[in-house]
Amino acid sequence: MHDPLPNVPQLLGILAVVLAAARLLGAAIAKIGQPAVLGELIAGVLLGSSVFGIVDPLDGVLHTFAELGVVILLFEIGLETDLTQLLRAGIDSIAVAIAGVVLPFAAGYFVCRFMGLSNTVAIFSGAALTATSVGITARVLNDLGRLKELESQIIIGAAVIDDILGLVILTIVGGMAKGDAITAWRVVSVTALAFGFLIGTILIGSLVVPWLMRLVSRVRVPGFVPTLGLLLAFGLAWGADAAGSAAIIGAFAAGLLLRPTPYVDEIEKGIAPLGHFFIPIFFVVVGASVDLHVFAPRPENFATLRLGGLLVVVAVLGKFLAGYAPFWFRGRKAIIGVGMIPRGEVGLIFAQMGLAAHVFDKAEFSAMTLMVMVTTFIAPPLLRLLFPPKETDGEEPDRNQSEIEI
């Protein structure tokens, strides 16, 4: 039995509203000195069920478009990331990533136990707090023209590692929810598979991709090189998912591999229109997943707000303190800590999994949603405050900032 086909005219109308709201609010937010992504998230909240009810984040087509958006975003970020510099920040990133998992997990676990919640709920809650939304942080840093700064490279590296560790934790707690036993072999095998894919892809790809690009340079067909870049991004995204890792990790790896080639500018220009369309949809759908009704001052919400408030505090402090884990680093550690704060779509995946497995009830799920929402929304303005947009000094303006001029 096939799913019914979407109502195409209705879908076109929703897409028109989504793109218009994302661009207008993104431009308005940028005019007051904040990253455009914040406006796109606000657009999602307004268009979601909390206000106008136009965007359903569970809609299959919109969800697919959003997933394509984050894959393209991470591919673009990979194209702008110097692998050598990323590896140079490797030890710093690993320290931040490990602390960014251990501290929030432990704090979230103890908060839930303090509130009298079950051990299973506490474990799921702690796991949800380990997430970092690499898509949101990377977009903010790109908007600010700071993606190539050493602090940004540490953040991106740590966020990618956190995503992999998050998948490992998600796999383990997901099995626990189904009654599976947690064994040392299970933990080691899942971890090795997730990290092995990324490392193996980069090692093999660094040998294959230059040869492949030299071969295709003989093909003089308009748009062929950008299309090949997308084929590599989508192929590695599919391969990463099939290997038990995250699709966005594969897309990011594809960008890293294509960055040193002489065709990187042509690929960036070729995929930019796709990014203009799909990436705002991703952030609108993330915003639409937020339920503002948990803020209503009703007696039944007080326990939810109390739990959510405590989770917000430990979620922010856990990731912020993780920025200070590489104590030997001489740069601005506060920027690293703030860059790790947003949970975004990754935190929502954890929360929704807990709800689907009947680990969370509606109140606990709402508290987790509140944590995700607050951490997602406070990070962009805080990063802007600590990391002002880089002056161009007559150079070409940052692509994302120029995009939003109206």
C-alpha positions in Angstrom: 0.0 0.0 0.0 1.6 3.2 -1.2 1.4 6.5 0.7 -1.0 8.9 -0.9 0.7 11.4 -3.2 1.1 14.9 -1.8 -1.3 17.7 -2.9 1.2 19.5 -5.2 -0.6 22.9 -5.3 -1.0 22.9 -1.5 2.7 22.0 -1.2 3.8 24.8 -3.5 1.7 27.2 -1.4 3.4 26.0 1.8 6.8 26.2 0.3 6.1 29.8 -0.9 5.1 30.8 2.7 8.0 29.0 4.2 10.6 30.6 2.0 9.1 34.1 2.2 8.9 34.0 6.0 12.4 32.5 6.3 14.0 35.2 4.0 12.1 38.1 5.4 12.6 37.3 9.0 16.2 36.3 8.3 16.8 39.7 6.7 15.1 41.5 9.6 17.2 39.7 12.2 20.3 40.4 10.2 19.5 44.1 10.1 19.7 44.3 13.9 23.0 42.5 14.0 22.0 38.9 14.7 22.7 35.8 12.5 20.0 35.2 9.8 19.5 31.6 11.0 17.8 33.0 14.2 15.1 34.6 12.0 14.6 31.4 10.1 14.1 29.5 13.4 11.6 32.2 14.5 9.8 31.8 11.2 9.5 28.1 11.9 8.0 28.7 15.4 5.4 31.2 13.9 4.5 28.8 11.1 4.3 25.8 13.4 1.4 24.5 15.4 2.1 27.0 18.3 0.9 30.0 16.2 -0.4 29.7 12.6 -0.3 25.9 12.1 0.9 26.1 8.5 4.0 23.9 8.8 3.7 20.4 10.1 7.3 19.2 10.9 6.1 15.6 10.6 4.9 16.1 7.0 6.8 13.6 4.9 7.7 15.9 2.1 8.8 18.8 4.3 10.8 16.4 6.5 12.6 15.1 3.3 13.3 18.6 2.1 14.7 19.5 5.6 16.9 16.5 5.6 18.2 17.4 2.1 18.8 21.0 3.5 21.0 19.8 6.3 22.9 17.5 4.0 23.6 20.3 1.6 24.5 22.6 4.5 27.1 20.2 5.8 28.5 19.6 2.3 28.9 23.4 1.9 30.6 23.6 5.3 33.0 20.8 4.3 33.8 22.7 1.1 34.9 25.7 3.2 36.8 23.7 5.9 40.5 23.1 5.5 41.1 19.5 6.5 44.7 20.3 7.6 43.6 23.0 9.9 40.7 20.7 11.2 43.3 18.0 12.0 45.6 20.5 13.6 42.7 21.3 16.0 42.0 17.6 16.5 43.2 17.1 20.0 41.4 20.3 21.1 38.2 19.1 19.4 38.4 15.7 20.9 38.8 17.1 24.4 35.9 19.5 23.9 33.7 16.7 22.4 34.4 14.2 25.3 33.8 16.8 28.0 30.7 18.0 26.0 29.2 14.5 26.3 30.3 13.5 29.8 29.4 16.7 31.6 25.8 17.2 30.3 25.0 13.5 30.5 26.1 13.3 34.2 24.3 16.6 35.1 21.1 15.6 33.3 21.1 12.2 34.9 21.4 13.6 38.4 18.9 16.3 37.8 16.3 13.8 36.8 17.1 11.5 39.7 16.9 14.5 42.0 13.4 15.2 40.6 12.4 11.6 41.5 12.3 10.3 37.9 13.1 6.7 37.0 16.6 5.5 36.1 15.5 4.9 32.5 14.1 8.4 32.1 17.3 9.9 33.7 19.5 8.0 31.2 17.4 9.1 28.2 17.5 12.7 29.4 21.2 12.7 30.0 21.7 11.2 26.5 19.5 13.9 24.9 21.7 16.6 26.6 24.9 15.2 25.0 23.7 16.3 21.5 25.2 19.3 19.6 23.6 20.6 16.4 26.5 21.0 14.1 24.2 22.4 11.4 23.0 25.3 13.5 26.4 26.3 14.9 28.2 25.9 11.5 25.5 28.1 9.8 25.9 30.8 12.5 29.7 30.8 12.2 29.4 31.0 8.4 27.0 33.9 8.6 29.5 35.7 10.8 32.3 35.1 8.4 34.2 33.3 11.1 34.2 29.7 9.8 38.0 29.7 9.2 39.0 30.9 12.7 40.7 28.3 14.9 38.0 28.5 17.5 35.4 27.7 14.8 37.5 24.7 13.5 37.6 23.3 17.1 33.8 23.8 17.4 33.1 22.1 14.0 35.4 19.2 14.8 34.0 18.8 18.3 30.4 19.0 17.0 31.1 16.4 14.3 32.6 14.1 17.0 29.6 14.8 19.2 27.3 13.8 16.4 29.0 10.5 16.1 29.1 9.9 19.8 25.4 11.0 19.9 24.6 8.3 17.4 26.5 5.7 19.5 24.5 6.8 22.6 21.3 6.9 20.6 21.9 3.3 19.4 22.6 2.1 22.9 19.7 3.8 24.7 17.4 2.8 21.8 18.3 -0.8 22.4 17.9 -0.3 26.1 14.4 1.0 25.5 13.6 -2.3 23.6 15.0 -4.4 26.5 18.4 -5.1 25.0 21.3 -5.6 27.3 24.1 -3.0 27.3 27.4 -4.9 26.8 31.0 -3.6 26.4 31.2 -5.3 22.9 28.1 -3.5 21.8 29.5 -0.1 22.8 32.9 -0.8 21.2 31.5 -2.1 17.9 29.0 0.7 17.4 31.7 3.3 18.2 34.3 1.7 15.9 31.8 1.5 13.1 30.8 5.2 13.4 34.3 6.6 13.6 35.8 4.0 11.2 33.5 5.2 8.4 34.6 8.8 8.6 38.3 8.0 8.9 38.2 5.4 6.2 36.3 7.7 3.8 38.8 10.5 4.2 41.8 8.2 3.8 40.5 6.4 0.7 38.8 9.5 -0.7 42.0 11.6 -0.5 43.6 9.1 -3.0 40.6 8.6 -5.3 39.0 12.1 -5.5 42.0 13.9 -7.1 42.3 11.2 -9.8 38.5 11.3 -10.4 38.5 15.1 -10.7 41.3 15.0 -13.2 39.4 12.5 -15.2 36.1 14.5 -15.3 38.0 17.8 -16.1 38.0 16.5 -19.7 34.2 16.6 -19.8 33.0 20.0 -21.0 29.3 19.9 -20.1 27.8 22.8 -18.3 27.1 22.0 -14.6 28.9 18.6 -14.8 31.4 19.3 -12.1 28.9 20.6 -9.5 26.7 17.7 -10.3 29.6 15.3 -9.7 30.2 17.1 -6.3 26.6 16.5 -5.3 26.8 12.8 -6.4 29.8 12.4 -4.1 28.0 14.2 -1.2 24.8 12.2 -1.6 26.6 8.9 -2.2 28.8 9.4 0.9 25.7 10.5 2.9 23.9 7.3 1.9 27.0 5.2 2.7 27.4 6.8 6.1 23.8 6.1 7.0 24.1 2.5 5.7 27.2 2.0 7.8 25.4 3.1 10.9 26.7 6.6 11.1 24.9 9.9 10.2 24.2 11.0 6.7 25.4 14.5 7.4 28.8 13.1 8.4 29.2 11.6 4.9 28.2 14.9 3.3 30.7 16.8 5.4 33.4 14.3 4.5 32.6 14.8 0.7 33.1 18.6 1.1 36.4 18.0 3.0 37.7 15.8 0.1 36.7 18.3 -2.6 38.1 21.3 -0.8 41.7 20.9 -2.1 40.7 20.4 -5.7 40.9 23.2 -8.2 37.1 22.9 -8.8 36.0 23.9 -5.4 34.8 27.4 -6.4 32.9 25.9 -9.4 31.2 23.4 -7.1 30.3 26.0 -4.5 28.7 28.3 -7.1 26.9 25.4 -8.7 25.2 24.1 -5.5 24.5 27.6 -4.0 21.0 27.8 -5.6 20.1 24.4 -4.0 21.3 25.7 -0.7 19.2 28.9 -1.0 16.1 26.7 -1.4 16.6 23.7 0.9 18.7 25.1 3.9 16.0 27.6 5.1 13.4 24.8 5.0 15.6 22.8 7.4 15.7 25.6 10.0 12.0 26.4 9.6 11.1 22.8 10.2 13.4 22.7 13.3 11.6 25.9 14.6 8.2 24.4 13.8 9.0 21.4 16.0 8.9 23.8 19.1 5.7 23.8 21.1 5.2 27.2 22.8 2.3 25.8 24.9 4.7 24.5 27.5 5.2 28.1 28.5 1.5 28.6 29.5 1.3 29.5 33.2 -1.1 26.7 34.1 -0.7 24.5 37.2 -0.3 21.4 35.2 2.8 23.0 33.5 4.6 24.0 36.6 6.4 20.6 37.1 7.3 20.6 33.4 8.7 24.1 33.5 10.7 23.3 36.7 12.2 20.2 35.1 12.7 22.0 31.8 14.4 24.9 33.5 16.8 22.7 35.4 17.6 20.8 32.2 18.3 24.1 30.4 20.7 25.2 33.2 22.7 22.0 33.1 22.5 21.8 29.3 24.0 25.2 28.9 26.6 24.9 31.7 27.7 21.4 30.5 28.5 22.4 27.0 29.9 25.8 28.0 32.4 24.3 30.5 33.4 21.7 27.8 34.9 24.7 25.9 37.4 24.9 28.7 38.4 21.3 28.5 41.5 21.9 26.3 43.1 24.0 29.1 46.3 24.3 27.0 44.5 26.2 24.2 45.3 29.9 24.2 42.3 31.1 22.2 38.9 32.2 23.3 37.4 29.2 25.1 34.1 31.0 25.9 33.4 31.1 22.1 34.0 27.3 21.9 31.7 26.7 24.9 28.8 28.8 23.4 29.2 27.2 20.0 28.6 23.8 21.5 25.3 24.8 23.2 22.6 24.4 20.6 20.8 21.0 20.5 18.5 21.7 17.6 17.2 18.8 15.5 19.6 16.3 17.2 18.2 16.9 20.6 14.6 16.7 19.2 15.5 13.3 17.7 16.5 12.0 21.2 13.4 13.5 22.8 11.0 12.0 20.1 12.7 8.6 20.4 12.1 8.7 24.2 8.4 9.6 23.6 8.0 6.9 21.0 9.5 4.3 23.2 7.2 5.3 26.1 10.1 6.3 28.2 9.0 9.9 28.4 5.5 10.9 29.2 4.1 14.1 27.6 5.3 16.3 30.5 8.8 15.0 30.3 8.9 15.2 26.6 7.7 18.9 26.8 10.5 19.6 29.3 13.1 18.1 26.9 11.5 20.2 24.1 11.9 23.3 26.2 15.6 22.5 26.8 16.1 22.0 23.1 14.3 25.2 22.2 16.1 27.4 24.7 19.6 26.1 23.9 18.9 26.4 20.1 17.7 30.0 20.4 20.2 31.5 22.8 23.4 30.3 21.0 23.2 32.5 17.8 22.9 35.8 19.6 25.5 34.8 22.2 27.9 33.8 19.4 27.3 37.1 17.7 28.0 38.9 20.9 31.3 37.1 21.5 32.3 36.7 17.9 31.3 39.8 15.9 31.1 39.5 12.1 34.6 39.7 10.6 35.4 42.8 8.7 35.9 42.2 5.0 38.2 45.2 4.3 37.0 45.5 0.8 37.0 41.8 0.1 34.1 39.9 -1.3 31.3 40.0 1.3 30.3 36.8 3.1 27.9 34.8 0.9 25.3 34.3 3.5 25.2 37.9 4.6 24.9 39.1 1.0 22.1 36.6 0.3 19.7 38.2 2.8 19.8 41.8 1.6 16.4 42.9 0.5 
